[in-house]
Amino acid sequence: MADSPEVDVLVVGAGVLGVTLAYWLSTLYDCSIAMADLAPSAAMHTSSRNTGVIHRPYYLNPEKKRTFARTSLLSHPMWERLAKSAGFPWKTAGTFNIALEEEEVRVLEEYHRWGLANGMDGSELELMDGRGVASREPEVKCVAGILSKTDVSVDFGAFTRHIWRILLARGVRFLGGRRVVSAAKTGGKVVVALRDARGSSTLGCKFVINAAGGGALALANRLGFGSGYAQLNFRGEYWVVGEPFASRVSTNIYRPPKFPQYPFLDPHFVVRADGTRQIGPNAVAVPGPYVYSGAGLSKALSFLDRPVWPKARLFANGDFLTMVAGEWRSSLSKGAMCGRVRNFIPALRAGMLRSRAVFGVRCSVVDGSGFVPEAILLRGEGSAHIINYNSPGATGAPAFSAMVLDRLKRDGFLQGLRSRDAPSAIPGWDYRSVVARL
């Protein structure tokens, strides 16, 4: 087993969360940093396999999802500054969340209250009846809607790779195609065992930060953390809407979730940063975080994998099991997916769906009470682990990663790193101002 040079901090995961964590580390500390990722490059999984919508936090319960709401609010202007400085698309498409039934109107009214409670300006949100929605989007039929005017379509993969390149220029070492097998505290340092196609190696470091996304819980378990949690993986599938119909809808169109206790959305209509339109997703159970195609029904029932007990309540819930089974129809049938969207865009036809789009996998953590609503930070001697970092994770990543480092710093986990105050390579990204507002 070959020994690799030592570093101060190892960040596991080169998605949007991992690169923003490493960015703040490289700005705040005069230290050596390495990043390890299963993929050969940055942003090859969820960071590039999402809708690309920067959501404003009007739909996030300020009590149950306060952290996601706050970090999403603070990250919006940070992403805008990065986009403008780097020349990336910044398409202010806005988002309608619509009610098809009178009972859903109360949900929209609650969304309006939540948005204001989460710090949105009143001018960003507008409640309107069905006629008002139709005046903006004639193809959309509903009884009411709330318009979040400042939702933006971007390319999160491009954002992530841009920050990654900044890190490489700063001397951060990238260990692509490497899997962290184990880690142990030995003689005042953490010795990490890595494996790739060529064999095994070790890396010594002072601290490990696990931001591995869909692989974060498995890694945390290997290092002795998070045994009370389990993970369920659901692939979200999209279809590209063809022209000329696609351009007849210019706003993102969503519906309130039918089952708000579960982390799934009914299929919606999305305007991408490149101008294309898509419908989706469904939520197809798959056996792992990187299963973007295939997976038979027997393997897809990954909620039978150990540990089973955190999922026990879901097993007994008929609505949940029926919903999971029903999502397969939208995977197997283009017409089934189209039919769900035709509930609010009735002129859409299955023949207008030109091709399948890029699929992503949502990895949701459950405990004995059901789905965990927010991200979890686990920490102990020599390592910290961020699990359940889901939507709107990409939206809030700059502020969320600053919050994580602030907590680790205050709890003494980053002792031994020499502080510095390097200038930010991204205009408007100021760590202290973000942390002060959190």
C-alpha positions as CSV (number, residue, x, y, z in Angstrom):
1,M,0.0,0.0,0.0
2,A,1.6,3.3,-1.2
3,D,1.6,6.3,1.1
4,S,0.4,9.6,-0.2
5,P,1.6,13.0,1.1
6,E,-0.2,14.4,4.1
7,V,-2.6,17.4,4.0
8,D,-4.3,19.4,6.6
9,V,-7.9,18.8,5.5
10,L,-9.5,16.2,3.2
11,V,-12.9,17.1,1.7
12,V,-14.8,14.1,0.4
13,G,-17.1,15.0,-2.5
14,A,-16.6,17.3,-5.4
15,G,-20.2,18.4,-5.9
16,V,-21.5,21.8,-5.2
17,L,-21.4,21.4,-1.4
18,G,-17.8,19.9,-1.4
19,V,-16.4,22.6,-3.6
20,T,-18.0,25.5,-1.7
21,L,-16.7,24.0,1.6
22,A,-13.2,23.7,0.1
23,Y,-13.5,27.3,-1.3
24,W,-14.2,28.8,2.2
25,L,-11.4,26.6,3.7
26,S,-8.9,27.9,1.2
27,T,-10.0,31.4,1.8
28,L,-10.0,31.4,5.6
29,Y,-7.0,29.1,6.3
30,D,-3.4,28.9,5.2
31,C,-3.6,25.1,4.9
32,S,-3.2,22.2,2.5
33,I,-6.4,20.7,1.2
34,A,-7.2,17.6,-0.8
35,M,-10.6,16.7,-2.4
36,A,-11.5,13.0,-3.1
37,D,-14.4,12.0,-5.3
38,L,-15.6,8.7,-6.8
39,A,-15.9,10.5,-10.2
40,P,-12.9,11.6,-12.3
41,S,-14.0,15.2,-12.3
42,A,-16.2,17.7,-10.3
43,A,-20.0,18.0,-10.5
44,M,-20.6,14.7,-12.3
45,H,-23.6,13.7,-10.2
46,T,-26.4,15.6,-8.5
47,S,-24.8,19.0,-9.0
48,S,-25.3,18.6,-12.8
49,R,-28.4,16.4,-12.6
50,N,-31.0,18.8,-11.3
51,T,-33.5,21.3,-12.7
52,G,-31.1,24.2,-12.4
53,V,-33.7,26.4,-10.6
54,I,-32.5,28.7,-7.9
55,H,-35.6,28.7,-5.7
56,R,-36.6,31.4,-3.4
57,P,-37.7,30.0,0.0
58,Y,-41.5,30.7,-0.2
59,Y,-42.4,27.0,-0.1
60,L,-40.1,26.1,2.9
61,N,-41.7,25.9,6.3
62,P,-39.8,28.4,8.4
63,E,-40.0,26.1,11.5
64,K,-39.2,22.7,10.0
65,K,-36.8,23.8,7.2
66,R,-35.4,27.0,8.7
67,T,-31.8,26.2,7.8
68,F,-32.6,25.4,4.1
69,A,-34.8,28.5,3.9
70,R,-32.2,30.9,5.4
71,T,-29.2,29.6,3.4
72,S,-31.3,29.6,0.2
73,L,-32.2,33.3,0.8
74,L,-28.6,34.3,1.5
75,S,-27.1,32.3,-1.4
76,H,-29.3,33.8,-4.1
77,P,-27.2,37.1,-4.5
78,M,-24.0,35.1,-4.2
79,W,-24.8,32.9,-7.1
80,E,-25.9,36.0,-9.1
81,R,-22.5,37.6,-8.6
82,L,-20.7,34.5,-9.6
83,A,-22.9,34.2,-12.7
84,K,-22.3,37.7,-13.8
85,S,-18.6,37.7,-13.1
86,A,-18.0,34.5,-14.9
87,G,-20.5,35.1,-17.7
88,F,-22.8,32.2,-17.0
89,P,-26.5,32.2,-17.9
90,W,-28.8,33.8,-15.3
91,K,-32.4,33.4,-16.6
92,T,-35.0,35.0,-14.3
93,A,-37.9,32.8,-15.4
94,G,-39.9,32.9,-12.1
95,T,-42.0,30.1,-10.7
96,F,-45.8,29.7,-10.5
97,N,-47.0,27.3,-7.8
98,I,-50.6,26.6,-8.8
99,A,-53.8,25.2,-7.2
100,L,-56.0,23.0,-9.2
101,E,-58.5,22.6,-6.4
102,E,-60.0,25.1,-3.8
103,E,-58.3,23.1,-1.0
104,E,-54.9,23.9,-2.5
105,V,-55.5,27.7,-2.4
106,R,-54.9,27.6,1.4
107,V,-51.5,26.0,0.7
108,L,-50.6,28.9,-1.6
109,E,-51.7,31.4,1.0
110,E,-49.5,29.6,3.5
111,Y,-46.6,29.8,1.0
112,H,-47.0,33.5,0.9
113,R,-46.8,33.8,4.7
114,W,-43.8,31.4,4.7
115,G,-42.0,33.5,2.1
116,L,-42.3,36.7,4.1
117,A,-41.3,34.9,7.3
118,N,-38.2,33.5,5.5
119,G,-37.1,37.0,4.6
120,M,-38.4,37.5,1.1
121,D,-39.6,40.9,0.0
122,G,-43.3,41.3,-0.5
123,S,-42.7,42.5,-4.1
124,E,-41.2,39.1,-5.0
125,L,-44.5,37.2,-4.4
126,E,-47.9,37.6,-6.0
127,L,-51.1,35.7,-5.3
128,M,-53.6,35.7,-8.1
129,D,-56.7,33.8,-9.3
130,G,-56.9,31.5,-12.3
131,R,-57.6,34.4,-14.6
132,G,-54.5,36.2,-13.4
133,V,-52.4,33.1,-14.0
134,A,-53.9,32.7,-17.5
135,S,-53.1,36.3,-18.4
136,R,-49.4,35.5,-17.8
137,E,-49.4,31.9,-19.0
138,P,-52.4,31.2,-21.3
139,E,-51.6,27.4,-21.6
140,V,-51.9,27.0,-17.8
141,K,-55.3,26.1,-16.3
142,C,-55.8,26.4,-12.6
143,V,-58.0,28.1,-9.9
144,A,-55.2,30.2,-8.4
145,G,-51.4,30.6,-8.3
146,I,-48.6,32.2,-6.4
147,L,-45.8,33.7,-8.5
148,S,-42.3,33.8,-7.1
149,K,-40.9,36.4,-9.5
150,T,-37.2,36.0,-8.6
151,D,-36.7,32.3,-9.2
152,V,-33.8,31.8,-11.6
153,S,-32.7,29.1,-14.0
154,V,-28.9,28.4,-14.0
155,D,-26.4,25.7,-14.7
156,F,-25.3,24.5,-11.3
157,G,-22.8,22.1,-12.9
158,A,-21.0,25.0,-14.6
159,F,-21.0,26.9,-11.3
160,T,-19.5,24.0,-9.4
161,R,-16.8,23.4,-12.0
162,H,-15.9,27.1,-12.0
163,I,-15.3,27.0,-8.3
164,W,-13.4,23.7,-8.6
165,R,-11.0,25.3,-11.1
166,I,-10.4,28.2,-8.7
167,L,-9.5,25.5,-6.1
168,L,-7.1,23.8,-8.4
169,A,-5.4,27.1,-9.2
170,R,-5.0,27.7,-5.4
171,G,-3.2,24.4,-5.1
172,V,-6.0,22.2,-3.8
173,R,-5.1,18.6,-4.7
174,F,-7.9,16.6,-6.5
175,L,-8.0,12.8,-6.0
176,G,-10.5,11.8,-8.7
177,G,-11.8,8.3,-9.0
178,R,-11.0,7.5,-5.4
179,R,-13.2,5.9,-2.8
180,V,-12.6,6.5,0.9
181,V,-12.6,3.0,2.5
182,S,-11.8,3.8,6.1
183,A,-10.3,6.4,8.4
184,A,-8.7,6.0,11.8
185,K,-7.2,8.5,14.3
186,T,-3.5,7.5,14.8
187,G,-0.8,9.5,16.5
188,G,-2.6,12.8,16.4
189,K,-3.7,12.5,12.8
190,V,-6.4,10.8,10.7
191,V,-5.1,8.1,8.4
192,V,-7.5,7.7,5.4
193,A,-7.5,4.6,3.3
194,L,-8.4,5.2,-0.4
195,R,-9.0,2.9,-3.3
196,D,-9.1,3.4,-7.0
197,A,-8.8,1.2,-10.1
198,R,-5.0,0.9,-9.6
199,G,-5.1,-0.2,-6.0
200,S,-5.0,1.3,-2.5
201,S,-3.2,4.2,-0.9
202,T,-3.3,6.1,2.4
203,L,-3.5,9.8,3.1
204,G,-2.7,11.5,6.4
205,C,-4.7,14.6,7.5
206,K,-5.8,16.5,10.5
207,F,-9.5,16.5,9.6
208,V,-12.0,14.9,7.2
209,I,-15.1,16.7,6.0
210,N,-17.6,14.3,4.4
211,A,-19.7,16.1,1.8
212,A,-20.2,13.1,-0.5
213,G,-23.9,13.7,-1.3
214,G,-25.6,10.4,-2.1
215,G,-22.6,8.5,-0.7
216,A,-22.3,10.5,2.5
217,L,-24.3,8.3,4.8
218,A,-22.5,5.1,3.7
219,L,-19.1,6.8,4.3
220,A,-20.3,8.1,7.7
221,N,-21.4,4.5,8.6
222,R,-18.0,3.2,7.6
223,L,-16.3,5.7,9.9
224,G,-18.7,4.9,12.8
225,F,-21.3,7.7,12.4
226,G,-25.1,7.8,11.7
227,S,-26.0,4.2,12.5
228,G,-29.5,5.3,13.4
229,Y,-30.3,6.5,9.9
230,A,-31.1,4.8,6.6
231,Q,-31.2,6.1,3.1
232,L,-33.8,5.7,0.3
233,N,-32.8,6.5,-3.3
234,F,-35.3,7.8,-5.9
235,R,-34.5,8.5,-9.5
236,G,-36.2,11.6,-10.9
237,E,-36.8,11.3,-14.7
238,Y,-37.6,14.2,-17.1
239,W,-38.7,14.6,-20.7
240,V,-37.7,17.4,-23.1
241,V,-40.7,19.3,-24.5
242,G,-40.3,20.0,-28.2
243,E,-41.0,23.2,-30.1
244,P,-43.0,25.1,-31.1
245,F,-45.2,24.2,-28.0
246,A,-42.3,24.5,-25.5
247,S,-41.9,28.2,-25.9
248,R,-45.6,28.8,-25.3
249,V,-44.9,28.5,-21.6
250,S,-42.2,30.8,-20.2
251,T,-42.4,30.3,-16.4
252,N,-41.7,27.3,-14.2
253,I,-45.0,25.7,-13.3
254,Y,-45.2,23.6,-10.0
255,R,-48.0,22.2,-7.9
256,P,-48.0,21.8,-4.1
257,P,-47.0,18.2,-3.3
258,K,-49.9,15.8,-2.8
259,F,-48.1,14.2,0.1
260,P,-46.1,17.0,1.8
261,Q,-44.8,14.6,4.5
262,Y,-42.7,12.9,1.8
263,P,-39.8,14.6,-0.1
264,F,-41.4,14.2,-3.6
265,L,-43.0,16.7,-6.0
266,D,-45.7,16.0,-8.6
267,P,-44.3,16.5,-12.1
268,H,-43.9,20.1,-13.1
269,F,-42.9,22.2,-16.1
270,V,-39.3,23.6,-16.0
271,V,-37.6,26.3,-18.0
272,R,-33.9,25.5,-18.3
273,A,-31.1,28.0,-18.4
274,D,-30.4,27.1,-22.0
275,G,-34.0,27.9,-22.9
276,T,-35.2,24.3,-23.3
277,R,-38.3,23.1,-21.4
278,Q,-38.8,19.9,-19.6
279,I,-41.5,18.0,-17.6
280,G,-40.9,15.8,-14.6
281,P,-39.9,14.3,-12.3
282,N,-41.3,11.1,-11.0
283,A,-39.7,9.3,-8.0
284,V,-38.6,5.8,-9.1
285,A,-37.1,3.7,-6.3
286,V,-33.6,2.6,-7.2
287,P,-30.9,0.6,-5.3
288,G,-28.2,3.2,-5.1
289,P,-27.4,6.9,-5.4
290,Y,-25.9,6.7,-8.9
291,V,-28.4,4.4,-10.7
292,Y,-29.4,6.6,-13.6
293,S,-30.9,3.9,-15.8
294,G,-32.2,0.4,-15.5
295,A,-32.8,-1.3,-12.1
296,G,-35.4,-4.0,-12.1
297,L,-38.3,-3.8,-9.6
298,S,-36.7,-6.4,-7.3
299,K,-33.5,-4.5,-7.0
300,A,-35.3,-1.2,-6.8
301,L,-36.8,-2.1,-3.5
302,S,-33.8,-0.8,-1.7
303,F,-35.8,0.1,1.4
304,L,-35.4,-3.6,2.3
305,D,-31.7,-3.2,2.8
306,R,-30.3,-2.8,6.3
307,P,-30.8,-1.0,8.5
308,V,-34.5,-1.7,8.1
309,W,-35.9,-0.4,11.4
310,P,-35.7,3.4,10.6
311,K,-38.0,2.6,7.6
312,A,-40.5,0.5,9.5
313,R,-43.2,3.2,9.7
314,L,-42.9,3.7,5.9
315,F,-43.4,-0.1,5.3
316,A,-46.7,0.1,7.1
317,N,-48.0,3.2,5.3
318,G,-50.2,2.2,2.4
319,D,-50.1,5.7,0.9
320,F,-46.4,5.6,0.7
321,L,-46.1,2.2,-0.8
322,T,-48.9,2.9,-3.3
323,M,-47.2,6.1,-4.3
324,V,-43.8,4.4,-4.8
325,A,-45.4,1.7,-7.0
326,G,-47.4,4.3,-9.0
327,E,-44.3,6.3,-9.8
328,W,-43.1,3.4,-12.0
329,R,-46.0,4.1,-14.4
330,S,-44.4,7.5,-15.2
331,S,-41.1,5.8,-15.9
332,L,-42.4,3.2,-18.2
333,S,-44.9,5.3,-20.0
334,K,-44.3,8.7,-21.6
335,G,-48.1,9.1,-21.8
336,A,-48.5,8.6,-18.1
337,M,-45.9,11.3,-17.4
338,C,-47.6,13.6,-19.9
339,G,-51.0,12.9,-18.4
340,R,-49.9,14.2,-15.0
341,V,-48.8,17.5,-16.5
342,R,-51.9,17.8,-18.7
343,N,-53.8,18.3,-15.4
344,F,-52.6,21.9,-15.6
345,I,-51.3,22.3,-19.2
346,P,-54.1,20.6,-21.0
347,A,-52.8,21.3,-24.6
348,L,-49.6,19.2,-23.9
349,R,-49.5,15.9,-25.8
350,A,-47.2,12.9,-25.4
351,G,-46.0,13.4,-29.0
352,M,-44.6,16.8,-28.0
353,L,-42.1,15.0,-25.7
354,R,-39.0,14.7,-27.9
355,S,-36.5,12.8,-25.8
356,R,-35.6,11.8,-22.2
357,A,-33.5,14.4,-20.3
358,V,-30.7,13.9,-17.8
359,F,-31.8,11.9,-14.8
360,G,-30.8,12.5,-11.2
361,V,-31.2,10.6,-8.0
362,R,-32.6,12.1,-4.8
363,C,-31.1,10.3,-1.7
364,S,-33.4,10.8,1.3
365,V,-32.5,9.9,4.8
366,V,-35.0,8.4,7.2
367,D,-35.1,7.7,10.9
368,G,-37.7,6.0,13.1
369,S,-40.1,9.0,12.6
370,G,-39.9,9.0,8.8
371,F,-38.2,11.3,6.3
372,V,-35.7,13.7,7.9
373,P,-36.7,17.3,6.7
374,E,-33.3,19.0,6.9
375,A,-29.6,18.2,6.5
376,I,-27.8,16.6,9.4
377,L,-24.3,17.5,10.6
378,L,-22.6,14.7,12.5
379,R,-19.1,15.3,14.0
380,G,-16.6,13.6,16.2
381,E,-12.9,13.3,16.7
382,G,-11.2,13.9,13.4
383,S,-14.2,14.1,11.0
384,A,-17.5,15.8,10.2
385,H,-20.3,14.3,8.0
386,I,-23.1,16.2,6.2
387,I,-25.9,13.8,5.3
388,N,-29.4,14.3,3.8
389,Y,-28.2,17.4,1.9
390,N,-31.1,17.5,-0.6
391,S,-33.1,20.1,-2.5
392,P,-32.8,23.0,-2.4
393,G,-29.2,22.1,-1.5
394,A,-27.6,23.5,-4.7
395,T,-29.5,26.8,-4.2
396,G,-28.2,27.3,-0.7
397,A,-24.7,25.7,-0.9
398,P,-22.5,28.9,-0.5
399,A,-24.2,30.0,2.7
400,F,-24.8,26.5,4.0
401,S,-21.1,25.6,3.6
402,A,-20.1,28.8,5.4
403,M,-22.5,27.8,8.2
404,V,-20.9,24.4,8.5
405,L,-17.4,25.8,8.8
406,D,-18.5,28.3,11.3
407,R,-20.0,25.6,13.5
408,L,-16.9,23.4,13.2
409,K,-14.7,26.4,14.0
410,R,-16.7,27.4,17.1
411,D,-16.7,23.8,18.3
412,G,-13.0,23.6,18.1
413,F,-12.8,21.1,15.3
414,L,-10.5,23.2,13.1
415,Q,-7.9,24.0,15.8
416,G,-4.4,23.8,14.5
417,L,-5.2,25.4,11.1
418,R,-3.5,28.7,10.7
419,S,-6.1,31.5,9.9
420,R,-5.7,33.9,7.1
421,D,-7.8,36.5,5.3
422,A,-7.3,35.8,1.7
423,P,-9.2,37.9,-0.8
424,S,-12.3,36.2,-2.3
425,A,-11.8,35.0,-5.9
426,I,-15.5,35.5,-6.4
427,P,-16.9,39.0,-6.2
428,G,-19.4,39.5,-3.4
429,W,-18.6,36.2,-1.6
430,D,-17.8,37.4,1.9
431,Y,-17.7,34.8,4.6
432,R,-18.1,37.1,7.6
433,S,-21.1,38.9,6.2
434,V,-22.8,35.6,5.4
435,V,-22.1,34.1,8.8
436,A,-23.3,37.2,10.6
437,R,-26.6,37.0,8.8
438,L,-27.1,33.4,9.6
